[in-house]
Amino acid sequence: MEISLNVWVLTIVGLCVLIAADFFIGGRKPHEVSLKEAGAWTTVWIVLAGLFGLGLHLFGTSKASGEFFAGFLTEKSLSVDNLFVFVLIMAKFAVPTAYQQRVLMVGVLIALVLRALFIAAGAAMISAFSWIFFIFGAFLIWTAWKLIKEAREDHGEETYEENRFLKMVERRFPSTDRYHGTKLFVVENGKRLMTPMLIVMLAIGSTDVLFALDSIPAIFGLTQDPYIVFTANAFALMGLRQLYFLIGGLLEKLVHLSYGLSVILGFIGVKLVLHALHESGVHVPEIGIAVSLGVIGAVLVVTTVTSLLATRRTKEDASV
């Protein structure tokens, strides 16, 4: 789908307006987010994503709309997996409940900018090297196998370990050991110091880079249109803050999520390899976007249902 520069500009401006509205209406004043508020905003972002996908169908093509919805579902499901790590980060830095939404808002914005850079790099590699699909496909299949392996292992109580970037920042820039509201810097004894608020925001944003290594190749397996890749990522990420508060208590119940994600990533990996073979002149069947959308949706439904049933069964056994 050909996208003009004007459409790109209008899309980015529109997303910025939505982010600003989200901040000034729901996130400007630090407070504990209720389930009602989180549910309302989660619904708003899902509806907006649905309207955007419908707009692609009306003003673009049905293929573009299908690719967007498949990409959005994939990115959304992968972002739910991110929430497990976000919970660990919040616990690691002992973020007060009232400040968590501000941390997530800024952290997600950092992640969105970084993902835009990843998308641009991915699009450039695809246009220059058709064989990159083999690498993307093999990487996703390996990631799927790794997810299954990790899901079968008993890790006990997980903790968050700071990445190299965060450790470098903490070494080079002095910081305080306590929060000062939502301030990122304070002056103590004539010295300008970082607060834990800034550190945890950087932790959220930089950690998402690791998840982007999986999600960006995955969505490029569904569409090679940078516009659809970017907008699907944007809508999936922008509702992540509210989703954190909405399903925070349910995360531990999604015991089969890793299995579901492994199936989705493995499926897309195979799709990428088949596409790469087709581009190389080998006569192999390609998987259409309708099939992809059906498989992704079915896997997510089955994973959610089996997770809830397994959790309820475990609870019943424990009460006996």
Disulfide bonds with the S-S distance in Angstrom:
none
